[in-house]
């Protein structure tokens, strides 16, 4: 969905000049370790699932990168066999140097931020810690704390971007 925001005028602008900026917010949710458009339970291609298909659709939108915010709402790390195989491989090799495949794909897509869902904890805190450590974007979690009361992940993040208005001028955006 695209929203139009009316930003304050730059200092050099006249009193009647306004800046119109189109900002696109894209969000994924409940990917459940579906990297490819394939349903492993029916053993058939399924274009309704898969982060790779979403990446292709985002590319088809022709979104201006600086005017787009891409976030994930959680339940990303488990659900399809890819999640289970990744955990098994990580348990067999605790010195693992490769990120979780879903995190690697999200890094490649330049996600701006993500949060965790309840199913992301299905394999335990160790798996979650490994996965989020490899994320090149902030991962936040506002509704869970460690047993000692400490923060597991930050509760929020403020993203700072520069966006381009319809006249081609740039503006700070938070």
Secondary structure as UniProt FT lines:
FT   STRAND          2..7
FT   TURN            11..12
FT   TURN            15..16
FT   STRAND          19..28
FT   TURN            32..33
FT   STRAND          38..39
FT   TURN            40..43
FT   STRAND          44..45
FT   TURN            47..48
FT   HELIX           51..61
FT   HELIX           65..67
FT   STRAND          68..72
FT   HELIX           81..92
FT   TURN            94..95
FT   HELIX           101..108
FT   TURN            109..110
FT   STRAND          113..115
FT   HELIX           118..121
FT   TURN            122..123
FT   HELIX           125..133
FT   STRAND          138..140
FT   TURN            147..148
FT   STRAND          161..164
FT   TURN            166..167
FT   STRAND          170..173
//
